[in-house]
């Protein structure tokens, strides 16, 4: 599909170019300058056309020089969206697509018996960062006294597990850009509604965490949790059971660790995140709703358990994997769980741009029948002019993002 698009317009000039080449070959042999002048006057040799549907910026490789992360989406798809308190937060436009949802890592203890399922998702927007203490405090200030009390985070769970004073963490200026914790699913949902948004579905969350790439263990390529550039940890978690090994004993400021290919931060570690779905030990519920929804989800009000994803600052390596599922009751809260919000994408131009950028920048096509993305077919090499002894030798670009 990409190759045919990129070769658009070439075929219609093929025969004309061949004919013109033959005429000029005849002229060069005969040495007839008069005929050459006449032909040049009347023959319209078309210039190489540029495809207006594919801006040059879309095909550029966009790699963060500090982290080495190749971004599949441009900065223009990270957009400010207003909040009711007059501030705003960044949301990323995520292109729709298909992927294999579920655990990819080895599971010798059969901790995750869910299996895998092929899922389609519509385009949507999701917060670039986890909701912070400062943002949640603004939500509380907008409520009346009774509602404000109901929406307060659970400071007791924090005090039982963490030595730092709760007021310092939640209300102190030094932690205002850290993720809010101690909020239940109900409280996270209430914040999202206040913001004019919603919680992401479980399928949306995993698709965003994977950057649309099936087969990954983490939000990045490979099996290591360290950067191949500087050896630093790629997320805030507890390597070998030590929460301080990555430089932070508890949470870190949001965005402190490298983003994934979709420019999303902390999709592994820092805090685990509530999603909208009710918990089921298998994907059977999603299979049942898959025929009715492009983005399937499972919402059962009689099921008290709700899904959490991503792992936290206290999690070992296994639990920060993009396919690992956990749950809590909807009214429970812990110092390890926070959230981010999402909303439907409605602008067709932005949706199409996100999809085009993803396909072109990642240099891959999503094949739902495979665990790994399939690279597009190689571009056919153009025939060289036999008279040009210095013709260019264009090598093929290799795609390392599998």
C-alpha positions as CSV (number, residue, x, y, z in Angstrom):
1,X,0.0,0.0,0.0
2,X,2.8,2.4,0.9
3,X,4.9,1.5,-2.2
4,X,2.0,2.0,-4.6
5,X,1.3,5.4,-2.9
6,X,4.9,6.5,-3.2
7,X,5.1,5.5,-6.9
8,X,2.0,7.4,-7.7
9,X,2.3,9.3,-11.0
10,X,5.4,7.5,-12.3
11,X,3.6,4.9,-14.5
12,X,1.7,7.5,-16.5
13,X,4.9,9.1,-17.8
14,X,6.8,5.8,-18.6
15,X,6.0,5.5,-22.2
16,X,6.4,9.2,-23.0
17,X,9.9,9.1,-21.4
18,X,10.9,6.1,-23.4
19,X,9.8,7.8,-26.6
20,X,11.6,11.0,-25.8
21,X,14.8,9.0,-24.9
22,X,14.7,7.2,-28.3
23,X,14.3,10.5,-30.2
24,X,17.2,12.2,-28.4
25,X,19.3,9.1,-29.0
26,X,18.6,9.4,-32.7
27,X,19.4,13.1,-32.7
28,X,22.7,12.5,-30.9
29,X,23.7,9.9,-33.5
30,X,22.7,12.0,-36.5
31,X,24.0,15.3,-35.1
32,X,21.0,17.2,-36.5
33,X,20.9,20.3,-34.3
34,X,17.9,21.8,-36.2
35,X,15.7,18.8,-35.5
36,X,16.8,18.9,-31.9
37,X,15.7,22.5,-31.6
38,X,12.3,21.8,-33.1
39,X,11.7,18.8,-30.9
40,X,12.7,20.7,-27.8
41,X,10.1,23.4,-28.7
42,X,7.2,21.0,-29.1
43,X,7.9,18.1,-26.9
44,X,6.7,18.6,-23.3
45,X,9.1,16.7,-21.0
46,X,7.3,16.5,-17.7
47,X,9.2,17.4,-14.6
48,X,9.3,15.0,-11.7
49,X,6.1,15.5,-9.7
50,X,6.0,15.8,-6.0
51,X,3.2,14.0,-4.2
52,X,1.3,16.6,-2.3
53,X,-0.5,14.0,-0.3
54,X,2.8,13.1,1.5
55,X,4.5,16.1,3.0
56,X,8.3,15.9,3.1
57,X,8.2,16.1,6.9
58,X,6.2,12.8,7.2
59,X,9.0,10.7,5.7
60,X,11.8,12.1,7.8
61,X,13.3,9.9,10.4
62,X,12.7,11.5,13.8
63,X,15.1,10.3,16.4
64,X,15.7,11.8,19.9
65,X,19.4,12.5,20.0
66,X,19.5,12.0,23.8
67,X,17.5,8.8,24.2
68,X,17.8,7.2,20.7
69,X,14.0,6.8,20.5
70,X,12.6,7.0,17.0
71,X,9.3,8.8,17.1
72,X,6.5,7.5,14.9
73,X,4.4,10.7,15.4
74,X,5.5,14.3,14.9
75,X,5.4,17.0,17.6
76,X,2.4,18.5,15.9
77,X,0.3,15.6,17.0
78,X,1.1,16.4,20.7
79,X,-1.7,19.0,21.3
80,X,-2.6,21.2,24.3
81,X,-6.2,20.5,25.5
82,X,-7.8,22.8,28.0
83,X,-8.8,21.9,31.6
84,X,-11.6,23.5,33.5
85,X,-9.2,25.4,35.8
86,X,-7.9,27.4,32.8
87,X,-4.7,25.4,32.4
88,X,-4.1,22.7,29.8
89,X,-2.4,19.3,29.4
90,X,-0.8,17.6,26.4
91,X,-2.6,14.8,24.7
92,X,-1.2,12.8,21.8
93,X,-3.3,11.8,18.8
94,X,-3.0,8.0,18.5
95,X,-3.7,6.5,15.0
96,X,-6.2,3.6,14.9
97,X,-4.9,0.2,14.0
98,X,-4.8,-3.5,14.8
99,X,-2.4,-5.4,17.1
100,X,-2.0,-8.5,19.1
101,X,-3.1,-7.8,22.7
102,X,-1.8,-9.8,25.6
103,X,1.4,-11.0,27.3
104,X,4.5,-11.6,25.2
105,X,7.0,-12.2,27.9
106,X,7.7,-15.7,29.3
107,X,5.4,-16.7,32.2
108,X,6.8,-19.8,33.8
109,X,4.7,-19.3,36.9
110,X,1.5,-18.9,34.8
111,X,0.8,-15.6,36.6
112,X,-1.0,-14.3,33.5
113,X,-3.3,-17.0,32.0
114,X,-5.2,-14.5,29.9
115,X,-3.7,-15.4,26.5
116,X,-3.7,-13.1,23.5
117,X,-6.3,-11.6,21.2
118,X,-6.3,-9.7,17.9
119,X,-7.8,-6.3,18.5
120,X,-8.7,-3.2,16.4
121,X,-8.9,0.3,17.9
122,X,-10.2,3.6,16.5
123,X,-8.0,6.7,16.6
124,X,-8.1,8.4,20.0
125,X,-6.3,10.9,22.2
126,X,-4.4,10.0,25.4
127,X,-2.5,12.1,27.9
128,X,1.2,12.4,27.2
129,X,1.8,12.3,31.0
130,X,0.1,10.7,34.0
131,X,-2.2,13.1,36.0
132,X,-0.1,15.0,38.5
133,X,-0.7,16.1,42.1
134,X,-1.1,19.7,40.9
135,X,-3.8,18.8,38.3
136,X,-5.7,16.7,40.8
137,X,-5.6,19.5,43.4
138,X,-7.1,21.8,40.9
139,X,-9.9,19.3,40.5
140,X,-10.5,19.2,44.2
141,X,-10.6,23.0,44.5
142,X,-13.4,23.1,41.9
143,X,-15.7,20.9,44.1
144,X,-18.0,21.8,47.0
145,X,-16.9,20.8,50.5
146,X,-18.8,17.5,50.6
147,X,-17.7,16.3,47.2
148,X,-14.2,17.5,47.9
149,X,-14.0,15.2,50.9
150,X,-15.2,12.2,48.9
151,X,-12.6,12.8,46.2
152,X,-9.6,13.2,48.5
153,X,-6.8,10.6,47.9
154,X,-6.3,7.9,50.4
155,X,-3.6,9.2,52.7
156,X,-3.8,6.3,55.1
157,X,-2.7,3.8,52.4
158,X,0.2,6.1,51.7
159,X,1.2,6.4,55.3
160,X,1.1,2.6,55.8
161,X,3.5,1.9,52.9
162,X,5.6,5.1,52.4
163,X,7.7,6.9,55.0
164,X,7.3,10.4,53.4
165,X,4.6,12.6,55.0
166,X,1.5,12.7,52.8
167,X,1.0,16.4,52.9
168,X,4.5,17.0,51.7
169,X,4.0,14.6,48.8
170,X,0.5,15.7,47.7
171,X,0.5,19.4,48.6
172,X,4.2,20.3,48.6
173,X,5.6,22.3,45.7
174,X,8.5,19.9,45.4
175,X,6.1,17.1,44.3
176,X,3.5,18.9,42.3
177,X,4.7,17.4,39.0
178,X,4.7,13.9,40.4
179,X,1.8,11.6,39.6
180,X,-1.2,11.6,41.9
181,X,-1.6,8.3,43.8
182,X,-4.0,6.9,46.4
183,X,-7.0,7.5,44.1
184,X,-9.7,4.9,43.5
185,X,-11.2,4.0,40.1
186,X,-14.3,6.0,41.0
187,X,-12.1,9.1,41.8
188,X,-10.1,8.7,38.6
189,X,-13.3,8.5,36.6
190,X,-14.7,11.6,38.3
191,X,-11.5,13.6,37.5
192,X,-11.7,12.4,33.8
193,X,-15.3,13.6,33.6
194,X,-14.5,16.9,35.1
195,X,-11.8,17.3,32.5
196,X,-14.2,16.5,29.7
197,X,-12.5,13.2,29.1
198,X,-12.7,9.6,30.1
199,X,-10.4,6.7,31.2
200,X,-8.8,4.8,28.4
201,X,-10.0,1.4,27.6
202,X,-7.7,-1.5,28.3
203,X,-7.2,-2.1,24.6
204,X,-6.4,1.6,23.9
205,X,-4.0,1.7,26.8
206,X,-2.0,-1.4,25.6
207,X,-2.0,-0.2,22.0
208,X,-0.6,3.2,23.0
209,X,1.9,1.6,25.3
210,X,3.2,-0.7,22.5
211,X,3.2,2.2,20.0
212,X,1.1,-0.1,17.9
213,X,3.9,-2.7,17.7
214,X,2.7,-6.3,18.5
215,X,5.2,-8.6,20.2
216,X,6.9,-6.2,22.5
217,X,7.6,-7.0,26.1
218,X,8.0,-3.3,27.2
219,X,7.1,0.0,25.6
220,X,10.5,-0.2,23.9
221,X,12.2,-2.8,21.7
222,X,14.2,-5.7,23.2
223,X,14.2,-7.6,26.5
224,X,16.4,-5.2,28.5
225,X,15.2,-2.5,30.9
226,X,18.3,-0.4,30.4
227,X,19.1,2.0,27.6
228,X,21.6,0.7,25.0
229,X,23.0,4.3,24.8
230,X,24.0,5.1,28.4
231,X,23.0,2.0,30.3
232,X,20.4,3.9,32.5
233,X,17.1,2.4,33.4
234,X,14.3,3.2,31.0
235,X,11.5,3.4,33.6
236,X,10.9,4.0,37.3
237,X,10.4,0.6,38.9
238,X,12.1,-1.8,41.4
239,X,14.9,-3.7,39.6
240,X,15.7,-6.8,41.6
241,X,13.2,-5.6,44.3
242,X,15.2,-2.4,44.9
243,X,13.0,0.7,44.2
244,X,16.0,3.1,44.5
245,X,18.1,1.4,41.8
246,X,16.7,3.6,39.1
247,X,17.4,6.8,41.1
248,X,14.0,7.3,42.7
249,X,12.9,5.6,45.9
250,X,9.2,6.4,45.2
251,X,7.6,8.2,42.2
252,X,9.5,10.4,39.9
253,X,8.3,13.6,38.2
254,X,6.2,12.7,35.1
255,X,8.3,12.6,31.9
256,X,11.6,11.9,33.7
257,X,12.3,8.7,31.7
258,X,12.4,8.3,27.9
259,X,9.1,8.4,26.0
260,X,8.0,5.6,23.7
261,X,7.6,5.8,19.9
262,X,4.2,7.5,20.3
263,X,5.8,10.3,22.5
264,X,4.0,8.9,25.6
265,X,5.9,9.0,29.0
266,X,5.7,6.5,31.9
267,X,3.8,3.8,30.0
268,X,5.9,1.5,32.1
269,X,6.5,2.1,35.8
270,X,6.2,5.3,38.0
271,X,2.6,4.5,38.8
272,X,0.3,1.8,37.6
273,X,-2.8,3.2,35.8
274,X,-6.5,2.7,36.0
275,X,-8.3,1.9,32.8
276,X,-12.0,1.8,32.2
277,X,-12.5,-2.0,31.8
278,X,-13.9,-4.4,34.4
279,X,-11.6,-7.2,35.1
280,X,-12.0,-10.7,33.6
281,X,-9.3,-13.4,33.9
282,X,-9.5,-14.0,30.1
283,X,-10.2,-12.0,27.0
284,X,-13.4,-13.9,26.3
285,X,-15.5,-10.8,27.2
286,X,-13.5,-8.7,24.7
287,X,-14.0,-11.4,22.0
288,X,-17.8,-11.2,22.6
289,X,-17.8,-7.4,22.2
290,X,-15.4,-7.4,19.3
291,X,-18.2,-7.9,16.8
292,X,-20.1,-4.9,18.1
293,X,-17.3,-2.4,18.7
294,X,-14.2,-1.5,16.7
295,X,-12.5,-0.7,20.1
296,X,-13.9,-3.4,22.3
297,X,-14.2,-3.0,26.0
298,X,-15.7,-4.8,29.0
299,X,-17.8,-2.8,31.4
300,X,-19.8,-4.8,34.0
301,X,-21.3,-2.8,36.9
302,X,-21.8,-6.0,38.8
303,X,-18.0,-6.8,38.7
304,X,-16.2,-4.8,41.4
305,X,-12.7,-5.4,40.0
306,X,-11.2,-2.9,37.6
307,X,-8.1,-3.3,35.5
308,X,-4.8,-1.5,36.2
309,X,-1.9,-1.5,33.8
310,X,1.8,-0.5,33.5
311,X,3.4,-1.4,36.9
312,X,4.7,1.1,39.4
313,X,7.8,2.4,41.2
314,X,7.5,-0.7,43.5
315,X,7.1,-3.3,40.7
316,X,9.7,-5.8,39.5
317,X,10.6,-6.1,35.8
318,X,7.8,-8.5,34.9
319,X,5.0,-6.2,36.1
320,X,6.0,-3.2,34.0
321,X,5.5,-5.2,30.8
322,X,2.9,-3.8,28.4
323,X,0.9,-7.1,28.3
324,X,0.7,-7.6,32.1
325,X,-2.7,-7.2,33.7
326,X,-3.6,-6.5,37.3
327,X,-6.7,-5.4,39.1
328,X,-8.1,-3.8,42.2
329,X,-11.7,-3.2,43.4
330,X,-13.1,0.0,42.1
331,X,-13.2,1.6,45.5
332,X,-9.6,0.7,46.5
333,X,-6.6,3.0,46.4
334,X,-2.9,2.4,46.9
335,X,0.3,4.5,46.7
336,X,1.3,2.6,43.5
337,X,-1.7,3.4,41.4
338,X,-2.6,6.6,39.5
339,X,-4.1,7.2,36.0
340,X,-4.2,9.2,32.8
341,X,-7.1,10.3,30.7
342,X,-8.2,9.8,27.1
343,X,-10.9,11.0,24.6
344,X,-12.2,10.1,21.2
345,X,-10.5,11.6,18.1
346,X,-13.0,13.5,16.0
347,X,-11.0,15.6,13.5
348,X,-10.8,13.5,10.2
349,X,-7.7,15.4,8.9
350,X,-5.8,14.9,12.2
351,X,-6.8,11.2,12.3
352,X,-5.6,10.7,8.7
353,X,-2.4,12.6,9.4
354,X,-1.6,10.4,12.4
355,X,-2.1,7.2,10.5
356,X,0.0,8.5,7.5
357,X,2.8,9.5,9.9
358,X,2.7,6.2,11.7
359,X,3.0,4.2,8.6
360,X,5.7,6.3,6.9
361,X,7.8,7.1,10.0
362,X,7.8,3.5,11.3
363,X,8.4,2.1,7.8
364,X,6.1,-0.8,8.6
365,X,2.6,-2.1,8.0
366,X,0.6,-3.7,10.7
367,X,-0.3,-7.3,9.8
368,X,-2.9,-8.5,12.4
369,X,-1.9,-12.1,11.6
370,X,1.7,-11.7,12.8
371,X,3.2,-10.8,16.1
372,X,5.8,-8.6,14.5
373,X,5.1,-5.7,12.0
374,X,5.9,-6.6,8.4
375,X,8.2,-4.3,6.5
376,X,6.9,-2.9,3.1
377,X,8.2,-4.4,-0.1
378,X,11.4,-2.9,-1.3
379,X,11.1,-0.1,-3.9
380,X,11.9,-1.2,-7.4
381,X,15.2,0.3,-8.6
382,X,14.9,2.7,-11.6
383,X,16.8,1.7,-14.7
384,X,20.1,3.6,-15.0
385,X,20.9,5.6,-18.2
386,X,23.4,3.5,-20.1
387,X,25.2,6.7,-21.1
388,X,25.6,7.8,-17.5
389,X,28.8,6.2,-16.2
390,X,28.5,8.0,-12.9
391,X,25.0,6.8,-12.0
392,X,24.0,6.8,-8.4
393,X,23.9,3.5,-6.5
394,X,21.0,3.9,-4.1
395,X,21.0,1.4,-1.3
396,X,17.9,0.3,0.4
397,X,17.1,1.6,3.9
398,X,16.8,-1.1,6.5
399,X,14.1,-1.0,9.1
400,X,15.2,-1.9,12.6
401,X,11.8,-1.4,14.3
402,X,10.4,-4.9,14.3
